[in-house]
Amino acid sequence: MNKLHATTLNLSIHTMKYSIFFLFLLTGTFCLSQTKKSTPNKEAIIKSVEKHQQELISVSDKIWAYAETALQETKSAKELADYAESQGFLVKRNLAGMPTAFTAEFGSGKPIIGIMGEFDALPGISQKAQPTKEPLNAGAGGHGCGHNLFGAGSLGAAVAVKELMQQGKLKGTIRFYGTPAEEAVGGKIYMAREGLFADLDVCLDWHPDVEIAASTQSSQAMVDFVVEFKGKAAHAAADPWNGRSAVDGLEAFTHGVNLLREHVRPSVRMHYAIKAGGDVPNVVPEYAKVWMWVRDSKRSVVDEVFSRVKEIAKGAGEIAGVEAKVTVLGGDYEILVNRKGAEVLQKNLELLGPISYSAEEIAFAKKIQEAQNAEQSGLDGKIYPLKETQEHPAGGSTDVGDISWLVPEITLVATTAPKNTAWHGWSVVACGGMSIGHKGLVLAAKSLGMTMVDLFENEQVRKDIRAEFEQRKGKEVYKAYIPDGPAPVSNQGK
């Protein structure tokens, strides 16, 4: 070997050594940055959820099978409350005048972090856990909004946090809220009226969806009310002049509402159902009833439109010569978005990574999409980046909105069904009773539990979230859209 070759070889060896050294540094730095994103407490959350995974799925599946509608969720609420009690939580039942409302609490002192869980089903959409439409129990309810997953997933996160508290690794109070009747009367609002959320530092929730994201979108505010007309019965052929038709009042009212549609903002929604409109043609009807909702992206606009609707009801009564009465049943605020909170959740979602689906699960989803003449895109398990908050969100209202005006609220949406299929329908029920829904439940439990670790450990994060809440809320004085008196004991369903 000549000297030149030897020198070249030595340089090559040195170059290789330095390359390996720098590669090691780069690799080490990458691993370190990845490690910095996680912590022992967050790893413990993941392990806890995995340890309890089959129990949580079992709870969810039982609630899915019960399919109890709003305010009738006796077995479903008991399933969640009993499981919480078995895990060492202090459970308080029958709250705010609702037998199915409860809290489950562990720990003491500040901070107090809340997490909400729903469990009511929708009427009339019973479905087997299969990709073709077939009721499990004909005429019965079904979880077409995935609330069987919601309650169990949130409770799984609370259990994981509780275990860290037991080990002395987190300090404060974790409180799970079992909230009934989201689909009808808005159980959270009655719980809020009793002051059950008043001492929270931050509250979290999640909802089944067709994608995974830390939600930065609001919802629609709405008011739910009935208009009743009372007239005077008479023979429709012999002496109709002696009668006063309640249906005339109802028709004048709905006509007035439909004329109003031209003169409201494009974001306003008004929809109604006629609940009573006479019994037989040969009797002038003395009673009529219409059930109506008014919605908009802002509560202030809902108030404005509702005032006009009430005037229309009054005028309709005068036109027909009958009594008109407007009764508020309930309503929701829009969600007050908290982007600081969403940013905390987003980091934990990215740390967890996307949901992977089996070939069987993808085939299941595509068959559902095929049955509904939708694009067969399968399932979307990726983590979406934070989105800009839209001024006018897509349709839908929730009593979570009310809580978000009382305490900073962080919301997750997680994939539990395929895109391009009907929500509040059989396809969502089907997915909620099998592994597609279960995977969303597990991701929700992990990511929300990890986010609560950040909230318990970092006072500055809590302060930043609270500061944004106060800034966005401004001078708004919260006033619930619920009537005086006790919570209802039954409902007509949404």
C-alpha positions as CSV (number, residue, x, y, z in Angstrom):
1,M,0.0,0.0,0.0
2,N,1.6,3.3,-1.0
3,K,1.6,6.4,1.2
4,L,-1.1,8.2,-0.8
5,H,-3.5,5.3,-0.6
6,A,-2.8,5.0,3.1
7,T,-3.5,8.7,3.7
8,T,-6.7,8.4,1.7
9,L,-7.8,5.3,3.6
10,N,-7.1,7.1,7.0
11,L,-9.1,10.1,5.9
12,S,-11.9,7.8,4.8
13,I,-11.9,6.0,8.2
14,H,-11.8,9.4,10.0
15,T,-14.7,10.7,7.8
16,M,-16.7,7.5,8.5
17,K,-16.0,7.9,12.3
18,Y,-17.2,11.5,12.3
19,S,-20.2,10.6,10.1
20,I,-21.1,7.9,12.5
21,F,-20.5,10.2,15.4
22,F,-22.7,13.0,13.9
23,L,-25.4,10.4,13.0
24,F,-25.4,9.2,16.6
25,L,-25.8,12.8,17.8
26,L,-28.6,13.5,15.4
27,T,-30.3,10.2,16.2
28,G,-29.8,10.9,19.9
29,T,-31.1,14.4,19.6
30,F,-34.2,13.1,17.7
31,C,-34.9,10.5,20.3
32,L,-34.4,13.0,23.1
33,S,-36.8,15.5,21.5
34,Q,-39.3,12.7,21.1
35,T,-38.8,11.7,24.8
36,K,-39.3,15.3,25.8
37,K,-42.8,15.3,24.3
38,S,-43.7,12.4,26.5
39,T,-43.3,12.0,30.3
40,P,-43.5,9.1,32.7
41,N,-46.9,10.2,33.8
42,K,-48.2,10.3,30.3
43,E,-46.8,6.8,29.6
44,A,-48.6,5.7,32.8
45,I,-51.9,7.1,31.4
46,I,-51.4,5.0,28.2
47,K,-50.6,1.9,30.2
48,S,-53.6,2.4,32.5
49,V,-56.0,2.8,29.6
50,E,-54.6,-0.4,28.0
51,K,-54.8,-2.2,31.2
52,H,-58.5,-1.3,31.6
53,Q,-59.3,-1.4,27.9
54,Q,-61.4,-4.5,27.9
55,E,-63.4,-3.4,30.9
56,L,-64.1,0.0,29.2
57,I,-65.2,-1.7,26.0
58,S,-67.4,-4.0,28.0
59,V,-69.1,-1.0,29.7
60,S,-69.5,0.7,26.4
61,D,-71.0,-2.4,24.7
62,K,-73.5,-2.9,27.6
63,I,-74.7,0.7,27.2
64,W,-74.8,0.3,23.4
65,A,-77.1,-2.7,24.0
66,Y,-79.3,-0.9,26.6
67,A,-79.8,2.0,24.1
68,E,-81.8,4.0,26.6
69,T,-83.1,7.3,25.5
70,A,-82.8,10.7,27.3
71,L,-83.8,10.6,31.0
72,Q,-84.5,6.9,30.8
73,E,-80.8,5.9,31.0
74,T,-81.2,4.0,34.3
75,K,-79.1,0.9,33.4
76,S,-76.5,3.0,31.4
77,A,-75.9,5.5,34.2
78,K,-75.7,2.7,36.8
79,E,-73.1,0.8,34.6
80,L,-70.8,3.9,34.6
81,A,-71.4,4.9,38.2
82,D,-70.9,1.4,39.5
83,Y,-67.6,1.0,37.5
84,A,-66.4,4.3,38.9
85,E,-67.2,3.2,42.4
86,S,-65.4,-0.1,41.9
87,Q,-62.3,2.0,40.9
88,G,-62.3,3.9,44.1
89,F,-64.2,7.1,43.1
90,L,-66.7,8.8,45.5
91,V,-69.9,8.7,43.5
92,K,-72.9,11.0,44.1
93,R,-76.1,10.0,42.3
94,N,-79.5,11.4,41.5
95,L,-78.2,15.0,41.1
96,A,-80.1,18.1,39.9
97,G,-83.4,16.3,40.1
98,M,-82.4,13.7,37.5
99,P,-82.1,10.1,38.7
100,T,-79.5,9.4,35.9
101,A,-77.2,12.3,36.7
102,F,-74.1,11.7,38.8
103,T,-70.6,12.7,39.6
104,A,-67.6,10.5,40.4
105,E,-64.7,12.2,42.2
106,F,-61.2,11.4,43.5
107,G,-58.6,13.4,45.2
108,S,-58.8,16.7,47.1
109,G,-58.0,20.4,46.7
110,K,-57.0,22.4,43.7
111,P,-56.8,22.2,40.8
112,I,-60.1,20.6,40.1
113,I,-60.3,19.2,36.5
114,G,-63.6,17.9,35.2
115,I,-64.4,15.5,32.4
116,M,-67.9,14.8,31.0
117,G,-69.5,11.7,29.7
118,E,-72.8,11.2,28.0
119,F,-74.8,7.9,27.6
120,D,-78.2,8.6,26.1
121,A,-79.4,7.0,22.9
122,L,-81.7,8.2,20.1
123,P,-85.2,6.8,19.6
124,G,-86.2,4.5,16.8
125,I,-82.8,3.7,15.2
126,S,-81.9,0.3,16.7
127,Q,-79.3,-1.5,14.7
128,K,-77.1,-4.6,14.8
129,A,-73.3,-4.3,14.8
130,Q,-73.2,-5.2,11.1
131,P,-72.7,-3.1,7.9
132,T,-76.2,-3.7,6.5
133,K,-79.4,-2.1,8.0
134,E,-81.2,-4.4,10.4
135,P,-82.6,-3.4,13.8
136,L,-81.4,-5.2,16.9
137,N,-84.8,-4.6,18.5
138,A,-87.4,-3.2,16.1
139,G,-88.6,0.3,17.2
140,A,-86.1,0.6,20.0
141,G,-83.4,3.2,20.4
142,G,-79.9,3.2,19.1
143,H,-76.6,5.0,19.8
144,G,-76.6,7.0,16.5
145,C,-74.4,9.7,18.1
146,G,-72.0,7.3,19.8
147,H,-72.7,8.3,23.4
148,N,-72.1,4.7,24.6
149,L,-68.4,5.3,23.6
150,F,-68.4,8.9,25.0
151,G,-69.2,8.0,28.6
152,A,-66.9,5.0,28.8
153,G,-64.0,6.8,27.1
154,S,-64.1,9.8,29.4
155,L,-64.3,7.6,32.5
156,G,-61.3,5.6,31.3
157,A,-59.3,8.8,31.2
158,A,-60.5,9.7,34.7
159,V,-59.5,6.3,36.0
160,A,-56.0,6.6,34.6
161,V,-55.6,10.1,36.2
162,K,-56.9,8.7,39.5
163,E,-54.3,6.0,39.6
164,L,-51.5,8.6,39.3
165,M,-53.1,10.4,42.2
166,Q,-53.1,7.3,44.2
167,Q,-49.4,6.9,43.6
168,G,-48.8,10.5,44.7
169,K,-47.7,11.6,41.2
170,L,-50.5,14.2,40.7
171,K,-52.2,16.4,43.2
172,G,-55.7,17.9,43.0
173,T,-59.2,16.6,42.2
174,I,-60.5,14.7,39.2
175,R,-64.2,14.7,38.7
176,F,-66.2,12.7,36.1
177,Y,-69.7,14.0,35.2
178,G,-72.3,11.5,34.2
179,T,-74.5,13.8,32.1
180,P,-77.9,12.5,30.9
181,A,-80.3,13.6,28.2
182,E,-77.9,15.6,25.9
183,E,-80.2,14.6,22.9
184,A,-83.3,16.1,24.5
185,V,-83.5,18.4,27.5
186,G,-79.8,19.2,28.0
187,G,-79.0,17.5,31.3
188,K,-75.8,19.4,31.8
189,I,-77.7,22.7,32.0
190,Y,-79.7,21.5,35.0
191,M,-76.5,20.3,36.6
192,A,-75.0,23.7,36.0
193,R,-77.9,25.4,37.6
194,E,-77.2,23.4,40.7
195,G,-73.6,24.8,40.7
196,L,-72.0,21.5,40.0
197,F,-69.4,23.0,37.6
198,A,-68.8,26.2,39.5
199,D,-65.5,25.2,41.1
200,L,-63.7,23.7,38.1
201,D,-60.5,25.0,36.7
202,V,-60.9,23.3,33.3
203,C,-63.4,20.8,31.9
204,L,-62.9,18.3,29.1
205,D,-65.1,16.3,26.8
206,W,-65.0,14.4,23.5
207,H,-67.4,13.3,20.9
208,P,-67.5,10.5,18.4
209,D,-66.9,11.8,14.8
210,V,-65.6,10.9,11.4
211,E,-62.1,12.4,12.0
212,I,-59.6,13.0,14.9
213,A,-58.9,16.5,16.0
214,A,-58.6,18.9,18.9
215,S,-61.7,20.8,18.2
216,T,-61.4,24.5,17.5
217,Q,-65.0,24.9,16.2
218,S,-68.1,26.1,17.9
219,S,-71.6,24.9,17.6
220,Q,-75.0,26.5,17.1
221,A,-76.9,28.2,19.9
222,M,-80.6,27.2,19.9
223,V,-83.9,27.7,21.8
224,D,-86.4,24.8,22.0
225,F,-90.0,25.9,22.6
226,V,-93.6,25.0,21.9
227,V,-96.5,27.3,20.8
228,E,-100.0,26.2,21.8
229,F,-103.2,27.6,20.5
230,K,-106.5,27.3,22.3
231,G,-109.8,28.1,20.6
232,K,-113.4,27.0,20.8
233,A,-114.9,23.9,19.4
234,A,-118.0,23.9,17.2
235,H,-119.7,21.8,14.5
236,A,-117.8,22.5,11.3
237,A,-121.0,22.3,9.2
238,A,-123.9,23.3,11.4
239,D,-122.4,26.4,13.2
240,P,-118.8,27.0,12.4
241,W,-119.3,30.7,13.1
242,N,-119.6,29.8,16.8
243,G,-116.1,28.2,16.7
244,R,-112.6,29.6,16.9
245,S,-110.1,27.3,15.2
246,A,-106.8,26.7,17.0
247,V,-105.5,25.3,13.7
248,D,-106.2,28.6,12.0
249,G,-103.9,30.2,14.6
250,L,-101.3,27.5,14.0
251,E,-101.4,28.0,10.3
252,A,-101.1,31.7,10.6
253,F,-98.1,31.2,12.9
254,T,-96.2,28.8,10.6
255,H,-97.0,31.1,7.6
256,G,-95.6,34.0,9.5
257,V,-92.4,32.0,10.4
258,N,-91.9,31.1,6.8
259,L,-92.3,34.7,5.7
260,L,-89.7,35.6,8.3
261,R,-87.1,33.3,6.7
262,E,-86.4,36.0,4.0
263,H,-85.5,38.5,6.7
264,V,-83.0,36.7,8.9
265,R,-79.3,36.1,8.6
266,P,-78.2,33.2,6.4
267,S,-76.8,31.4,9.5
268,V,-80.2,31.3,11.1
269,R,-82.1,28.0,11.1
270,M,-85.8,27.6,12.0
271,H,-87.5,24.2,12.0
272,Y,-90.8,22.9,13.5
273,A,-93.0,19.9,13.8
274,I,-96.8,20.1,14.2
275,K,-97.7,18.0,17.3
276,A,-101.4,18.6,17.4
277,G,-103.7,19.9,14.7
278,G,-107.3,18.7,15.3
279,D,-108.8,15.3,15.5
280,V,-111.7,15.1,12.9
281,P,-112.7,17.3,10.0
282,N,-116.2,18.0,11.2
283,V,-115.2,19.7,14.5
284,V,-113.6,23.1,14.6
285,P,-110.4,22.2,16.5
286,E,-110.0,23.9,19.9
287,Y,-106.4,22.9,20.4
288,A,-103.2,23.0,18.2
289,K,-99.5,22.7,19.0
290,V,-96.3,23.3,17.2
291,W,-92.8,22.3,18.5
292,M,-90.1,24.6,17.1
293,W,-86.4,25.3,17.3
294,V,-84.5,28.5,16.4
295,R,-80.7,28.3,15.9
296,D,-77.8,30.5,15.0
297,S,-74.1,30.5,15.6
298,K,-74.5,33.2,18.3
299,R,-76.9,33.2,21.2
300,S,-77.5,37.0,20.8
301,V,-78.9,36.3,17.3
302,V,-81.1,33.5,18.6
303,D,-82.5,35.9,21.2
304,E,-83.3,38.4,18.5
305,V,-85.0,36.0,16.2
306,F,-86.9,34.3,19.1
307,S,-88.3,37.7,20.0
308,R,-89.7,38.1,16.5
309,V,-91.1,34.6,16.5
310,K,-93.0,35.3,19.8
311,E,-94.6,38.4,18.2
312,I,-95.6,36.2,15.3
313,A,-97.3,33.8,17.7
314,K,-99.1,36.6,19.4
315,G,-100.3,38.0,16.0
316,A,-101.4,34.6,14.8
317,G,-103.6,34.2,17.9
318,E,-105.2,37.6,17.2
319,I,-105.8,36.7,13.5
320,A,-107.6,33.5,14.5
321,G,-109.3,34.9,17.6
322,V,-107.6,32.3,19.8
323,E,-105.2,32.2,22.7
324,A,-101.5,31.7,21.9
325,K,-99.0,30.6,24.4
326,V,-95.2,30.2,24.0
327,T,-93.4,27.9,26.4
328,V,-89.6,27.5,26.5
329,L,-88.5,23.9,26.9
330,G,-84.8,24.4,26.8
331,G,-81.9,25.5,24.7
332,D,-78.1,25.7,24.3
333,Y,-75.4,28.3,24.1
334,E,-72.9,28.0,21.3
335,I,-69.5,26.4,22.4
336,L,-67.0,29.0,23.6
337,V,-63.9,27.8,21.8
338,N,-60.6,27.7,23.8
339,R,-57.7,27.5,21.4
340,K,-55.0,27.4,24.2
341,G,-56.7,24.3,25.6
342,A,-56.9,22.8,22.1
343,E,-53.2,23.3,21.6
344,V,-52.4,21.3,24.7
345,L,-54.7,18.4,23.5
346,Q,-53.2,18.6,20.0
347,K,-49.7,17.9,21.2
348,N,-50.9,14.8,23.0
349,L,-52.8,13.6,19.9
350,E,-49.7,14.0,17.8
351,L,-47.7,12.1,20.4
352,L,-50.2,9.2,20.3
353,G,-50.4,9.1,16.5
354,P,-53.1,7.9,14.2
355,I,-55.5,5.0,14.5
356,S,-54.7,2.0,12.4
357,Y,-57.5,-0.1,11.0
358,S,-57.6,-3.7,10.0
359,A,-58.6,-4.9,6.5
360,E,-61.8,-6.2,8.1
361,E,-62.7,-2.8,9.7
362,I,-62.0,-1.0,6.4
363,A,-64.2,-3.4,4.5
364,F,-66.9,-3.0,7.2
365,A,-66.8,0.8,6.7
366,K,-66.8,0.6,2.9
367,K,-69.8,-1.7,2.9
368,I,-71.7,0.9,5.0
369,Q,-70.7,3.6,2.6
370,E,-71.8,1.4,-0.3
371,A,-75.2,0.8,1.4
372,Q,-75.7,4.6,1.6
373,N,-74.5,5.3,-2.0
374,A,-71.5,7.2,-0.6
375,E,-67.9,7.3,-1.8
376,Q,-66.2,4.2,-0.4
377,S,-63.3,5.9,1.3
378,G,-63.1,3.6,4.3
379,L,-62.0,5.1,7.6
380,D,-60.0,8.3,8.4
381,G,-57.7,7.6,11.4
382,K,-55.2,10.4,10.9
383,I,-54.6,13.3,13.3
384,Y,-55.7,16.5,11.8
385,P,-53.8,19.8,12.5
386,L,-55.5,22.6,14.4
387,K,-58.0,24.4,12.2
388,E,-59.0,28.0,12.0
389,T,-62.1,28.7,14.0
390,Q,-65.0,29.4,11.7
391,E,-67.4,32.3,12.4
392,H,-70.4,30.2,11.4
393,P,-70.0,26.5,12.3
394,A,-71.8,23.6,10.7
395,G,-75.2,22.6,12.1
396,G,-75.7,21.0,15.5
397,S,-76.2,22.1,19.1
398,T,-75.1,20.7,22.4
399,D,-75.4,21.4,26.1
400,V,-71.6,21.3,26.2
401,G,-72.0,24.9,24.9
402,D,-73.5,26.0,28.2
403,I,-70.7,24.5,30.3
404,S,-68.1,26.3,28.0
405,W,-69.5,29.7,29.2
406,L,-69.0,28.7,32.8
407,V,-65.5,27.1,32.7
408,P,-62.8,26.7,30.0
409,E,-63.7,23.7,27.9
410,I,-61.4,21.5,25.8
411,T,-63.1,19.3,23.2
412,L,-61.8,16.3,21.3
413,V,-63.5,14.7,18.3
414,A,-62.4,11.1,17.4
415,T,-63.2,8.8,14.6
416,T,-65.8,6.2,15.4
417,A,-67.5,5.8,12.0
418,P,-66.8,6.4,8.3
419,K,-67.3,9.7,6.5
420,N,-70.2,10.3,4.1
421,T,-72.7,8.4,6.2
422,A,-75.8,9.6,8.1
423,W,-75.1,10.7,11.6
424,H,-77.9,10.0,14.0
425,G,-78.5,7.0,11.8
426,W,-78.1,3.2,11.8
427,S,-74.5,3.2,10.4
428,V,-73.1,5.1,13.4
429,V,-75.0,2.7,15.7
430,A,-73.4,-0.3,13.9
431,C,-69.9,1.1,14.2
432,G,-70.4,2.0,17.9
433,G,-71.0,-1.6,18.8
434,M,-67.8,-3.0,17.3
435,S,-64.1,-2.5,17.0
436,I,-64.2,0.7,14.9
437,G,-66.0,2.5,17.7
438,H,-63.8,0.8,20.4
439,K,-60.6,2.2,18.8
440,G,-62.0,5.7,19.0
441,L,-62.9,5.2,22.6
442,V,-59.4,4.1,23.5
443,L,-57.7,7.0,21.7
444,A,-60.1,9.4,23.5
445,A,-59.3,7.9,26.9
446,K,-55.5,8.1,26.3
447,S,-55.4,11.6,24.8
448,L,-57.7,13.2,27.3
449,G,-55.9,11.5,30.2
450,M,-52.6,12.8,28.9
451,T,-54.0,16.3,28.5
452,M,-55.2,16.2,32.1
453,V,-51.7,15.4,33.2
454,D,-50.6,18.7,31.6
455,L,-53.4,20.5,33.3
456,F,-52.6,19.1,36.7
457,E,-48.8,19.6,36.4
458,N,-48.6,23.0,34.8
459,E,-50.2,26.0,36.5
460,Q,-49.1,28.4,33.8
461,V,-51.0,26.3,31.2
462,R,-54.2,26.6,33.4
463,K,-53.7,30.3,33.7
464,D,-53.3,30.8,29.9
465,I,-56.4,28.7,29.3
466,R,-58.4,30.7,31.8
467,A,-57.1,34.1,30.4
468,E,-58.4,33.2,26.9
469,F,-61.7,32.0,28.4
470,E,-62.2,35.4,30.2
471,Q,-61.2,37.3,27.1
472,R,-63.6,35.5,24.8
473,K,-66.5,35.5,27.3
474,G,-66.2,39.2,27.8
475,K,-69.1,40.8,29.6
476,E,-71.6,38.1,28.7
477,V,-73.8,37.1,31.7
478,Y,-74.7,33.4,31.4
479,K,-78.4,32.8,31.5
480,A,-79.7,29.3,30.8
481,Y,-82.6,28.6,28.4
482,I,-84.4,26.4,30.8
483,P,-87.7,27.0,32.6
484,D,-88.0,27.5,36.3
485,G,-88.8,24.4,38.4
486,P,-87.4,20.9,38.5
487,A,-85.8,19.1,35.6
488,P,-88.2,17.1,33.5
489,V,-88.7,13.4,34.1
490,S,-89.5,12.5,30.5
491,N,-88.8,13.9,27.0
492,Q,-90.0,13.8,23.4
493,G,-86.5,13.3,22.0
494,K,-84.7,15.6,19.6
